[in-house]
Amino acid sequence: MISVLIVDDQPLIRQAVTAIIEPQGDITVVGQASDGAEAVALAQQLCPDVVLMDIRMPGVDGIEATERICESPALQATRVLILTTFEEEDYVVAALRAGASGFLGKGSEPDEIVRAISAVHAGDSLLSPAATRSLIRRSVFSQGDQAAVALIPSPQLETLTERESEVLLMVARGLTNQQIADALFISPHTAKTHVNRIMAKVHAHDRAQLVILAYESGLLKPGE
């Protein structure tokens, strides 16, 4: 059973999402919060598997709440799924940096919401890595001017083995574990192990943060 905490300052949104989730046999809503501060408090109390988080809320917003949840040692197994609109790309990237596992449009179909919750709970990013990469290109690299971007050096990358660096580049390019396995002639389990070790070494919460790291460090450039 996947436990979900719904966070939104609009009661109708919370009720609508609850009505979508409750009929599912393997997903249950364990709580609702109307702002970020309440979300953090309830997350600490309930330890949900997934937090469906709005961004724009009074007081503590969704980005700050996401960061607090993802940094909490007691909530390492909790995943945050951002509820937003596609026009808010800057907010989405900030949320991914804070530790969110992906984002979901408020206009999504009910079955998309259910699939997204299940995917995030399973440890995947909400979007395909390729779609996440496209979003980050538009947000991190302003108006396509790569020269204007100050790349962030990452000493953590130096801790990676040659094979791990190769796998990181594949993740950033949008390959799934199965595709990585096929390309390197290894098993999907071994590919997943490499990805998990990379995330541990660079202190990434999930694959979405690996994509951001690859771009910000200059390992991968837009268009590659």
C-alpha positions in Angstrom: 0.0 0.0 0.0 1.4 3.4 -1.0 0.7 6.1 1.5 0.2 9.7 0.2 0.2 13.1 1.8 -1.6 15.7 -0.3 -0.4 19.3 0.1 -2.3 22.2 -1.6 -3.8 25.5 -0.3 -7.0 24.9 -2.3 -9.4 22.5 -0.5 -11.1 21.6 -3.8 -7.7 20.4 -5.2 -7.1 18.3 -2.1 -10.6 16.8 -2.3 -10.4 16.1 -6.0 -7.0 14.3 -5.8 -8.2 12.3 -2.8 -11.3 11.2 -4.8 -8.9 10.0 -7.5 -6.6 8.2 -5.2 -8.9 6.6 -2.7 -10.6 4.1 -5.2 -7.1 2.7 -6.0 -6.5 -0.6 -4.2 -2.8 0.1 -3.6 -2.8 3.8 -2.8 -4.2 5.5 0.2 -4.3 9.2 1.4 -3.0 9.4 5.0 -3.3 13.1 5.4 -3.8 16.6 3.9 -2.0 19.9 4.4 -2.8 23.4 3.3 0.7 24.9 3.4 4.3 23.9 3.5 4.8 24.2 7.3 1.9 21.9 7.9 3.2 19.5 5.2 6.5 19.2 7.0 4.9 18.6 10.3 2.5 16.0 9.0 5.3 14.3 7.0 7.4 13.9 10.1 4.3 12.5 11.9 3.0 10.2 9.2 6.1 9.3 7.2 4.2 8.9 3.9 5.7 7.1 0.9 4.8 10.1 -1.4 4.1 13.7 -0.8 2.0 15.4 -3.5 3.2 19.0 -3.1 1.9 22.2 -4.5 4.5 25.0 -5.1 2.7 28.3 -4.5 1.3 28.4 -1.0 1.1 31.1 1.7 3.8 31.1 4.3 6.2 28.2 3.7 6.0 27.4 0.0 6.3 24.0 -1.6 10.0 24.4 -2.5 11.1 25.1 1.0 8.8 22.4 2.3 10.3 19.9 -0.2 13.8 20.8 0.9 13.0 20.3 4.6 11.3 16.9 3.9 14.1 15.7 1.7 16.8 16.7 4.2 15.1 15.0 7.1 17.0 11.9 8.2 13.6 10.4 9.3 12.1 10.8 5.8 14.8 9.3 3.6 12.2 6.9 2.1 9.7 9.7 1.4 9.5 11.0 -2.2 8.1 14.4 -3.1 6.0 14.8 -6.3 5.5 18.5 -7.2 2.0 19.6 -8.3 2.4 22.5 -10.6 1.7 23.9 -14.1 4.1 23.5 -17.1 4.6 27.3 -17.3 6.4 27.4 -13.9 9.7 25.9 -15.1 11.9 28.0 -12.8 9.9 26.7 -9.8 10.1 23.2 -11.0 13.9 23.2 -11.4 14.2 24.8 -7.9 12.1 22.0 -6.5 14.1 19.3 -8.3 17.3 20.8 -6.7 15.5 20.7 -3.4 15.1 17.0 -3.8 11.7 16.5 -5.5 11.5 13.4 -7.6 9.6 15.1 -10.4 6.5 17.2 -11.2 2.9 16.8 -12.3 0.7 19.2 -14.1 -2.6 20.2 -12.3 -4.4 19.4 -15.6 -3.2 15.8 -15.7 -5.7 13.0 -16.2 -6.6 10.9 -13.2 -4.8 7.8 -14.5 -1.6 10.0 -15.0 -1.7 11.1 -11.4 -2.0 7.5 -10.2 0.8 6.3 -12.5 3.0 9.2 -11.4 2.6 8.4 -7.7 3.4 4.8 -8.4 6.5 5.7 -10.5 7.9 8.1 -7.8 7.3 5.5 -5.1 9.2 3.0 -7.2 12.2 5.3 -7.2 11.8 6.7 -10.7 11.6 10.4 -11.8 8.1 11.4 -12.7 9.1 12.5 -16.2 11.2 10.4 -18.5 14.8 11.5 -18.1 14.7 12.9 -21.6 11.7 15.1 -20.7 13.3 16.3 -17.5 16.5 17.1 -19.5 14.5 19.2 -21.9 13.0 21.2 -19.0 16.4 21.8 -17.4 17.9 22.9 -20.7 15.3 25.7 -20.9 15.6 26.7 -17.3 19.2 26.3 -16.3 20.7 27.6 -19.6 19.2 31.0 -20.1 17.9 31.6 -23.7 20.3 29.0 -25.0 23.4 31.0 -24.2 25.7 28.4 -22.8 28.6 30.8 -22.6 26.7 33.0 -20.2 26.3 30.1 -17.7 28.7 29.7 -14.9 29.3 26.0 -14.6 29.3 24.7 -11.0 32.4 22.6 -10.3 31.6 19.3 -8.5 34.5 17.6 -6.6 32.0 14.8 -6.1 32.3 13.8 -9.7 36.0 13.0 -9.0 35.0 10.2 -6.7 33.3 8.3 -9.5 34.9 5.4 -11.3 35.3 5.5 -15.1 32.3 3.2 -15.4 30.2 5.3 -13.0 31.0 8.4 -15.0 29.9 6.6 -18.1 26.6 5.6 -16.5 26.0 9.1 -15.1 26.3 10.5 -18.7 23.8 7.9 -19.9 21.4 8.8 -17.2 21.7 12.5 -18.1 21.1 11.7 -21.7 17.8 10.0 -20.8 18.6 6.3 -20.8 16.7 4.0 -18.6 18.3 1.2 -16.5 17.4 -1.3 -19.2 18.9 0.8 -22.0 22.1 1.4 -20.0 22.3 -2.4 -19.4 21.9 -3.1 -23.1 24.5 -0.5 -24.1 27.1 -1.8 -21.6 26.2 -5.5 -21.9 25.4 -5.8 -18.2 22.2 -6.8 -16.3 19.5 -4.2 -15.4 20.2 -5.0 -11.8 23.9 -4.1 -12.2 22.9 -0.9 -14.0 20.6 0.0 -11.2 23.4 -0.7 -8.7 25.7 1.7 -10.6 23.0 4.4 -10.5 22.4 3.9 -6.8 26.1 4.1 -6.0 26.5 7.3 -8.1 23.6 8.9 -6.2 25.2 8.0 -2.9 28.6 9.4 -3.9 27.2 12.7 -5.2 24.5 12.9 -2.6 21.7 13.0 -5.1 18.2 12.2 -4.0 17.1 10.7 -7.3 17.8 10.5 -11.1 16.4 14.0 -11.7 19.2 15.5 -9.5 21.8 13.5 -11.5 20.5 15.1 -14.7 20.9 18.6 -13.1 24.4 17.8 -11.8 25.5 16.6 -15.2 24.4 19.9 -16.8 25.6 22.2 -14.1 29.0 20.6 -13.9 29.5 20.7 -17.7 29.6 17.0 -18.0 26.7 17.3 -20.6 25.8 20.3 -22.6 22.5 21.2 -24.3 22.1 19.6 -27.7 24.4 16.6 -26.9 
